[in-house]
Amino acid sequence: MKLEKELKKFILFCNKQLNKFLCTELEENKTISVDSRNLILNIKQYCLAGGKKIRPFLFYLGFSGFNKNENKLDAKKTSIYCEIIHLSLLCLDDIMDRSEIRHQEATIHTQQKKLLKEKYKIRDEHYSNSMGMLASLILKNLASKYLLKQKISQNLKEKIFLYYNQIFNNTCFGQVLDFCLPLKKLNSIQKEDIIKNYSYKTAKYTIEAPMTAGAILAKANQKEFTKIKSFASELGIAYQIQDDILGMFSKTTKIGKSNISDLEEGKITILIWYAFSLANKDDKKKIEKLLKKEKNNEKDLTNIQKIIRQTGALEKTEEMMKNKFKNAKKLLKKINFNQKTKIIFQELINYLENRQY
């Protein structure tokens, strides 16, 4: 399987490059204070803890699909810019979602909470959350520095930087949608609201942005960017729906985060929307009660899973996801990638469609 081999090599390459860059750039700040040194260690551990490295991989595929030259090492190195941007956003996402685990490791603000409690006897989460936000700002700044250091033309650096800046803003506004959906009454939320959220938070950010940035580096034309956008929209939404299903029905050890977290955050996913739309009056009340509950447990998770299955919401959601993956496969054929890249993308779609974490 080409994808498995390529992705495995790529992850090793990314981790090596990330480690080298972070060690160099953060080393000089270690002497500022003990607290700075601790935060730096947390950042390094967080960045190298794991993850699928799907964004830099998509950047590289977006480049190599159009590129006929042999300067692919520069493209590989440049792709890490996408990963550092991603990590800076993840730090904020962890705080807003109150996530304590990421890639089976403690999140930065959670590590800081423990450190500050031990050292300063502080229990107020304001301080640890602030340290998490500072880590995000540090990573965002490091991403820009990383891009500037790459051996590509200044013109292409500017194009990639400006494009990603817009994507970064779009993702933040997508987070606003995601953050505010649970504040609304369930019966007032439309399916289109959730799809828009998926588009801004996942499709544009996870699929479209890295692929397009790679294509920019390869000097592809505007027509190809439009084709990538259509393909990325279908694949990104399918990916997020799959993520929601796994987040609700997989074990914590499989997905690398708590399987109760989406429920505790009151997230309005397509699964929840379908369950509420199809539920009877009593089950509607149960769903609303569980989403508003401050601290959920395994019993609550079992109850919501039961409603999702009994109402047919899981079946409806899986059907929607399968259609999106099917559409993505059709749209892939329209992009003028070389054959090798198309084969890898076909395998990638199959991998995402069948993934268990």
N, C-alpha and C positions, 0 to 999 in steps of 0.2 A: 504493500500500500504506500504510494508516493507521499500522501499527506502525512501519515504517521512518522515516516522517516524525516521528511522536511521539517515538520513542526518540532520534533524532538531536537534536531540539530539547531533549529532556530532559537528555542528556549535556552539551550546551553550558551549560545552566542550572546543572547540578550543579557542573561545573568552575568556573564563575564564582563561585558561592556559596562553594564550598570554598576557593578561592583568597583571596577577600575575608576569610573568617573566619579562615583560618590566618595570613594576613599580619597581621591585627589582633591575634590572640591570642598569636602566637609572637614578635612584634616586641620586646616588652618583655624577653624572656628572652635576646635576642641579646647583651646587654651583660654577662651573667654571666661568660662566658669564651669563648675562641676555640672550645673543644671543644663548648660549648653551641650556638654559632652554626653550627658544622658539622653537628651533629645536627639542628638546626632545618631547615637547607637540605636535608638528606637526607629528612626527614619530608615537607617540602613537595613535593619532587621525586617521592617515592614515591606520595603521595596524588593527584598530578595526572598521573602517568605514563600512565594509560589505564584500561582496565577497561570492562566493559559497563554498569555502574551499574544492574544489574538489580534490586537490592534497593530502592533508593529509588524506582525506577520502579514496582515492585510495591506499595510503600506507597501511592504516589499512585493507582494503579489501585484498590487496596482501599478508598481513601477515595472517589474519584470515582464508583465503581460504586454506592455507596449514597447519596451526598450529593446533595441537591437545591438547595443554596444556591450562592452564587457566590464563597465565600471559598477558592477553590482555590489561590491564590498562597501562603497561609499553610500549606496542606497540602504544597505543593511544597517550600517552605522547610523544613518540619518533617521531610520525608522524608530529608534529608541526614544526620540523626541516625543512620539505619540504615547509611549508607555509612561514617561515621566509626567506628562500632562494628565494622563489617566490617574496616576497615583496621587497627584495633587488634588484631584476632584474626589477621589475615594476617601481621603482623609476627612473632607467636609461631609461627605455622604454618611460616613460612619457616625459622626457626631449627630447629624440631623436624624438619623435612623436609630440612634442610641445603640448601635451595634458594638458588642464587646469582642466579637471574633471575626477575623477576616483571614481566609486561607489557613484556617485551623490554628491561627496565632492571635494573640491579644492585639487589638487595634491600638493605634498610637495614644489616643486619649485615655484608653483603659490602662495601658502601661504607665502613663503619666499619673493617673489617679492613684495607682499603687505606690509609685515612687514618692509622690508628694505627701501621701498619707504617712508613709514610713519616716520620711525626713522632716517634714514640717507639721505633722499631725493635722493636716488639712483634709476635711471631708467634703467641702463645698466643690461641686463638680465644675463650677465656673472656671476654676484655675486649670484643671486638666483639659477641659474643652478648649480653653484659650490656647494651651500648648499644642493641641491638635490642629487648631486653626493656623498657628504660627508654622507648624510643620507643612501645612498645605501651601502657605505663602512661599516658604523656602523652596519647596519642590517646583512650584510654578516658575519662580525665578531661575532655578537650576535648569529647567526645561529650555528656557530662552537662551541661557548661556550655552547649553549643549548644542542647540541648533546653530548658533553663531560659530561654533568651533568646527563644524563639519566642512569637508573639502568639496563643497558644491558652490556654484556661482552665487554671488550676492543677490542677483535678481531672483533666482529660485528660492533662496532663503527667505527673502521678503514676501514672495508669493505664498509660500507654505505658512509662514508666520501669520500673515494677514488673514489667510483662509482659516487657520486654526483658531485665531482670536475670535472670529465670528462664530465658529462652532462652539467654542468655550462659552461664549455669551448665550447661545441658543440652549446649551445644556443647562446652564444656570436657570434660564427661564422655564425649561422643562422641569427642573427641580421645583420651581415655584408651583407649577401645575400639580406635580406629585405631592408636594407638601400640603397644598390646600384642598385637594380632592377629599381627604378624610374629614374635613371640616364641614363639608356639605351634607345635606340629607341624601341618603342613598336613593330615594325615589326621584330625586331631581337630577341625578347624574345620567348622562347619555353615553351610549357605547362609544360614540365619536370622541367624547372627552378623554376617554381612556386611550384610544388609538392615537390621539394627538400627543398625549403624554408619552406613549411608547415611541412615537416618531422622534420627538425632541430628545428624550433621555437615552434612547437606545439606538434606533435606526440611523439617525444622523451622526451620532457620537461614536458608536461602536463599529459600524460598518461603512457608512458613506464617507466620513471624514478621513480615516486612514487610507482607504482605497483611492479617494480623490487626490489626497496629498501625494501619494505615490505616483499617481498619473500625472500630476503637475510636474513632478521631478522628471518624469519620462517625456515631458512636453507633448502630452496627448492633446487632442483638440476638444472644443466645447461640446461637440456632438457626443463624444465618448463620456464626458462628465455627466451629461443628461441621462445617458443610458445607465451609468453607474448609480446615479441617484434613484432611478426607478427600481433597479435591482436591489439596492441597499435598503430601500423602504420595505419591500416585501420580506427580505431575509432578516432585517433587524427586528421587525414586529414579530415574526415567527420565533426568533431567538428569545425575545422578551416573554412571549406567551409560554414557551418551553421553560424558561427560568421561573415563571410564576407557578407552573405545575410542579416543578422539582422543589421549589421553595415550600410548597404546601404538603407534598406527599413523600419527599425523600427524607432520609435520616440525616441528622446533623453531621455525622462523621463522613457522609458522602459529599455533601454540598459545601462543607467547610465553614458553615455558619449555623446559627440556631434555626431549626425548622419552625419555631414559634415566632420568629422575629417579624415576619410579614403581618401576622395576626395581631401581635402586640402593637405594631405601628399603625394598625387600622388601615392598611393599604387596600385601596380599591382597585383590584385587578379585574381582568376579564372573567376570571373564575368566580370571583365574588359577585360581579355584576350579573352574570348569568344565573348564579345560585339565587340571588335576591329577586331577580325578575321572574324566575320560574317557581319560586317557593310559595307555599301557602301562608296564610296570615300568621300562624304560630311560628313557623320557621323564619319568616321575615323578622319577627321580634327577636328571635334567638340570634340571628346574624347581627342585627344592630347592637344587641347587648354585648356579644362577644367582641365586636370591633371597638366598642367604647370602653371595654374593661381595661383597667390599667396594667394588671399583671395576669397574663394567661398561663395556663399549665397544659400538660399533656392531655388531660380530659377535655379541655376546651378545644384543642387541636383535633381530637377524635370526633367531637361533636360537629365541628364545622366541616370536616372531611366527609362525614356521613351525609350531611345536608347537600354538599356539593355533588356527591355521587347519586343520591336519591332523586334529586331534582333534574338530573341529566345535564347539569352544568359542566361536568368534566368532559362528557361526550361532545357537547357543543364546542367547548374550548379546544379540544383536541382536533375536532373537524376544521375549525378556523385556522389553527396552526398548520395543519397538513396542507390546506389550500394555499396558505402563504408560502410554504416551502415549495410547493408545486409551481406557483407563479414565479418564484425566484429562479427556479431551474430553467423556465422558459425564457426569462429576461436575460439570463446569463449568456444564452446563445446569441443574443443580439450585440453583445459587447465584442469589439474586435481584438480580443486577447489572442495571443499565440496559443497553439494547441496544448502545449505543456501546462500553461497557466490555467486553461479551461478545465483540464483534467483534475488539477489540484483543487480548483474551486468546486467542481462537482463532488469530489470526495469530502471537501470541507462542509458542504451543505448536508451530505449524508451523515457526517460525523456530528454536526450540530443537531440534526433531526433525531439522532439516536442516542445522544449523550445522556449520562446518568448523573452528572454533577455540573 
